[in-house]
Amino acid sequence: MMLTAEQARELALRAVGLTHADGAEALVTSEDAALTRFADNRIHQNVAESDTGISVRAVVGKCMGVASTNRLDDTSLAACCERAVAAARLAPEDPDFPGLPSPMEVVTPDRVHPSVRAFDASARAEAAAAIIAQSALRDLTAAGTVSATEYTVAVANSLGVNVGMGVSTVRSTVLSMSANGGSGWASHLSGAAGDFSPTALGDEAALLALRSDGAVSLDPGVYTVVLAPEAVSDILDFLGYLGLGAKPYAEESSFLSGKIGQKLLSPLISITDDATSAETLGLTFDFEGMPKQRTPLIDAGVGRSPVTDSYWAAKLGLPNTGHALPAPNPYGPMPMNLEIAAGDARIEDMIGAVKRGVYVTRFHYVNVEDPVRAILTGMTRDGTFLIEDGRLAQPVKNLRFTQSAVDALNAVEAVGKKRTLIGPEDGGANLAPALLLSNWEFTGQTR
């Protein structure tokens, strides 16, 4: 059974007390997760999982060791703490380690909605049936997921940090497919079951699938593109991973490195990480128990500062923005609640402004070619269309691309006024608008 925030905090404090070292930190995660999968217009899997785990970080001088367990009896917990201390004694010294952070005030809003707890197997099955119906009525085939998750995270350390909060989410994805090769995609993410309309989601994917029938080939080249929010969210994820954290910034593998205060992107683009926004989901503290700060990263195209944690803030002489990942962490601090400031354009107006270009619903199988310029390679998927004379014309076979995300966001001509909350299953949530870009390079067809 999932722990409450108070129970998780108590467990974290107990582990800190059992860790006999110069310093100790305990991270507790407790989760109830349920998932319903469907394919070929029928439900084929329903799973549920409940688990609580604890990770202990022990500090001995300038050395650290981490151990974890999901066995929470006194004997097992003490053994976990002892393993963390033993690992610290064997670890190499890190002369830059500033010590564990001291406590700071954290605001923890109530992000657990009762409707998610009530979104049980029957409710998920009804939602899946409503999604499937939109495809079945049109002689299409649907596959996807409906999930409900509630989790609690707590952090305590030997300097007095002691925070915890809960979060609930409802997620759904649907891929609708026609017998002729057309496909359409739609997804949903929210913090309450009442915000989820399965019928609307299924309808969106089915209409895209119908419209995608009879796709034609398109020559490689540089095109004007309209990117739907799902595709924009992919770009945000890679920018966050590659360039908006302090570690790649310090290692000069980020497009921000040495360019703070310089114009890097279009003045229409402002990117912020803000876990405190009422429009997003997730924790308002990081995995060291520090408050997540609203952090402007790009301001009207101008580079600002990367996100930090206690280690990189001390190393670079910057404020701690509260973006630590769980230890041990090879990636450095990471933004998890990215958003692009809304513009004033409707997506219909963006399409209407294009003489000849491409509309992209989402990307797939994206990889990195050059981290410094954030050059990405991948393909379009599940709803790619030629735009001619300001309207969506025929569907286009999926296209391969190789494109710098930095260059693309420097060629923005319009930003959507409506933003969509999008996030992967493993956490994080982006607020992404549609974008009109004047330059995007497609290198070939995928099929």
N, C-alpha and C positions, 0 to 999 in steps of 0.2 A: 504494500500500500504506500502511496506517495506521501512523503513528509510534508508537513506545513512549513512555512518559512521559519516559524519559531523553533520547531523541532529540528530543522536543518541547521539553524544557527547553534543550537545546543550541542548537536553532534560535532559540528566544526570546532567549537570551544573545547569539547571533551578531547578531541584528537590533538589539539594544540597543547593541552595540559599533559598529554601522554608522551609528547615528543621532547626528549631530553637533549637539547642542542642549544646553540647560541641564539637561535631564532627559529620560529616555526610558523607555518601557514597551512591551513586546511581548507580545501574546496569541496563542498558537498553538492552533488547533483541528484535530484530525485524526480522521476518522470513516470507518468502514465501515458502511454501512446497506443493508439488504435488506428488500424489502416484497413480499408476495403479496396480491393483491386477488381477491375473488370476488364474483360477483353472479349472480342467477338460478340458484343452485345449481351454479355451475361457476367454476373459476378463469379469469380473463380477463386477468390482468396479473401479471408477475413482473419486478421491477426491482431492480438493485443499484447502489450508488454508493460510490465511494471518493474522498475529497478531503481535502486539507490546505490550510489557509489561515492567514495571519498578518495581524494588525492591529497597527500601530505607532502609538503616541501620542507625539508630540514636545512638549516643553515649552520655551518661550522666554519667560523672565520669568514673567509671569502669563497668558501666552497658550498655547493648545494647538491642535495640529492632528493629524488622524488620517488614515492611509492604509492600504490593505490590498491583498493580492495572494494568489494561490495558485500563482504561479510562483516557485519556490524556489531557482533558480540564483543565483549571487553577483551577477550584473549586475542581475537583476530585483529581488532583495531590496534591494540598495543604492538602486535607483531608488525603490522604495517608501518607504524611510527618508527619502530626499531630498524626496519629495512631502509626507510628514508634516511635515518641518521647514518647507517652503515654506508649507504651510497654516497652521502656527503663526504664522509671521511676518505673515500676512495677517489673522489672527483678532483679534477685539476682546479687550481685556484683561478678565480676570475678577478683580477685587480680592479676592474671597473665596476664591480658589483657594489651598489650604494647601500645595501641593506634593505630589509623589508620596509614598505611604506608605513608611515604613521596614519592613524585614522583621520578621515575627513567626513564632513556631513554629507549624507547621501539621501536624496529624496526617492522613495520607492512607491510610485503610484500603484494602484490596484489594477493589474493587468490580467487578472483571472476572471473570466466571465462564466457564470453558472450554466449558460446555454451550451458551452463546450463540454462540460461534464455530462450534460444530459444528451449529448449528441452520440448516442450509443449505436450498437450494431444495427438495430432496426432503423434508426434515423439515417444512418449512413447508407443502408441498403435502399431506402426510399430516395435518398439523394442520387445515388448511382442510377437507379431506375429512371429518374426524371432526366438525367443527363443522357442516358442511352436512348430514351424514347425519341429525342430530337434527331438522332441519327437514324434510328430504325424507321421512323415515319417517312424518311427520305431515301430509303433503301441504301443507307450507309452503314458502316460498321464502326463502333466506338470502342476505345480502350482508354483506361486511365485509372485514377486513384481518388479516393475521398478519405481524408485523415483528420483525426482530432487528437491534439496533444496538450497536456498540461504538465508543466515542469516547475520545479523549485530549485533555486541556486542560492547557496550561502557561502560566505567567506569569512574566516576569522584568522587572526594572527597574534603573535605573542606581544605585539606593541599596542593591542587594543582594538584592532579592526574587528567588527562583528556586524555583518550586514546580511540580509536575505530578502528575497522576493519571489513571487510566483508569476508565471506567464501562461496564457492559453492561446492556442492557435487552431484555426481550421484551414486546411489546405485542400485544393482539388486541382487535378489536371485532366484534360481530355484531348485525345487525338481521334478525330473523325476521318474515316477513309472511304473512298468510293472504289468500285470495282475497276474503274478506268484509271486509277492512279492519283486522283485528286486527294488532297489531305488538308485538314484544318486543325489548328491548335488553339486552345484557350486554357487559362489557369486562373486560380483564385487564391487569395491569402487574406485572412482577417483574424481579428481577435475574438469574434463572437459568431455563433452559428446563425444568428438572425441576420447577419450581413451577407449571407451566402444564398444566392439564387441558382440552384442546380439547373433549372429549366433554361434560364438565360445563358448560363455557361455552355450547356449542350447545344443551344441554338447558335451561339457564336461560332463554335467549332464546326458544326454541320454546314452552316452557310458558307464558311470559308472552303470546306471540302468540296461542296457543289461547284463553287466558283472556280476551283482549281482544276477541274476536269479539262482535258484537252490542252495541256501545257505545251508551249512552243519553245524552241531553242532561241537563245539570245547570244549574240556575239560578245566575246570578252571586251572589256574596255572600261573607261571611267564614266560613271553615270551620276546624275542627280538621283538621290534616294530619299524616300520617306521611310523612316524607321519607326515601327510601332513600339510602344513602351517595353514589351518583352525583349526586343532586340537591343534597345537602349540600356536596359538593366544588365544585359550581358557585358556591354562595354564598361558600365560602371563597376561591375565586379572585377574585371581585369585591371582597370585603372587603380582600384583600391588595393588589389593584391600586388601589382607591379610597382606602383609609384607614389601612393599616398600615405605610406607608413614610414616611420623614422628609420628603420633599418635599411631599406633600399635607398632612401635619401642619403644616409650617412655613407653608404657604400658606393654612391655615385652611379647606381644602376636605375635611378628614377628620373623621369622627365622633369621633376622638380629640382633635382640636384643642381646647386649653384645658380638657380634661376628664381629664387624668391623675390617677389616684387616686379617680376617681368611679365609681359603679356605672353601667354602660352596658348590660350584658346580664344574662341570667339568671345567678344564682349557680351554676347547673349547668354553665355554659359557661366553660371555660378554653382559650384558644387560644395555641399556642406555635409558633414556627418553629425547627426543629431538624434541620439537615442532618447532624448527627453521630449521630442515632439509628440503631440497628441495624435498625429497621423500615422505613427509607426508602431512597431511591436518590439518586444525584447526587453532585456535587462537595462536598467539605468546605472549600473555599476559594472566595472570590469572584473576580470577573474583574479585580481588582487584586492578587490573590495573598494576600489577608488571610484569616485563619481565620474560618470561619463560626461564630458563637457561638449557643448555645442561647438563644433570646430569648423570654421570656414577654411576650405582647402583651395578653392578657386573662387575668386571674387571678380565677377564681370570679366572673366578671361585672364585675370592676373593671378599668378601663383602666390599662395600664402604659406602656411606651415603644415608639415605632415602631422599625423596623429602620433602620440607618444604613450609610453607606459613609464613606470618609475625608473627602470633601468636606462632607457634611451633618453628620457627627459634629463636625467643626471649627466649622462654621457655627452649630450649635445648642449646642455645649458638651456633647455627649453622647459616650459610648464608641462606638467603631467596632465594630458588630456583624458586619461582614464580609458585606455584602449588595449590593456594587457590581455593576451590569450593565456590559456592554462599552461602552467609550467609542466615539463620542459617545453620551451617554445623556440623552434629554429627560425620562425618567420618574423619575429618582432611584432610590434603593435599593429593592429589591423582595424580599419573602419568597418563597422558592421551595419550601420544605418545611414547609408549614403542617400542623398537626394539632389536632384537638379531643380533649381528654382523654376517655378512655372512661368511660362511666357503668356502670350495673349492670342495664340493662334488655335483654331480648330483644325483637327486632322483633315477635314474636308477641304479647308482652305489651303492647307499645305499641298494636297494632291492637286487642287485646282490651279496652283501656281506653277505646276511642272509641265513644260512642253513635251518632254520625253525623258522618262526616267524609270525607276524601279521602286516598288513598294515591298517592304520586307516585314513579315510578321514576326519572325524570330530567327535566331542563329542556332547552329548545331555544330558539335565537335570542333570547338574553337581552341586553338593552341597558340603559343607565343613563339614568334620568330625573333623579335628583338625587344628586350624589356625596356631599354632606355627610351625608345620612341613608341613603346607599346604597340609594336607591329604585330597584328593578329592575323591568323589564317584559319579559315573555317568554311562553312557553307550556310546558305539559307535553307529554310525548311518550313513546310506546312503553311503555305500561303504567300507565294512570291508572284508579283504581278507587274506587267509592263504598264507604265503610266504614259498615256498619249493624249495630248491636247487637254490636260487637266482632268482626266478621268481614268479610272482603272480599266484598262483594256484586257487583252487576253492574259491568261496565266502563263507563267514562265517556268520552265524546268529549273530545278534548284541550281544555284550558282555557287561556284567557289570564289573566295575572295582572299586577297592579301592586302591589308590596309593598316596604316598607323592610326590608332584611335586618337592620338594627339592631333594629327593632321586633319582627321575627319571632324573633330570637334572645333577645329579652327576654321571650318568651312560651313558653320551653321547659319542658315538663313531664316529659320523660324523655330520657335519652341512652343510646344503644346500647352494650353492652359489647364488641361485635365491631366492629373498625375495618377498613376496606378501603383499600388503596393505589390511588389513582386519579390519573392524570396525562395531560395532552395530549401530542400528538406532538412539540411544540416544547420539551419539557423541563418540569421541575417535577414534584412528587409530593406529593399530599395524603393524610393519614391521616384518613379521614372515617368517623364512625359514623352510624347512622340517628338521626333526631330525631323526637320528638313535640312539635308546636307547637300551642298553643291558638288561634292567630289567623293566618290566611293569606287574603288577599283575592283572589278570582277575579273578573275583570271581564267574562268572556264566553266563548263557545265559539270554537274555531279552525275547526271545520268541522261 
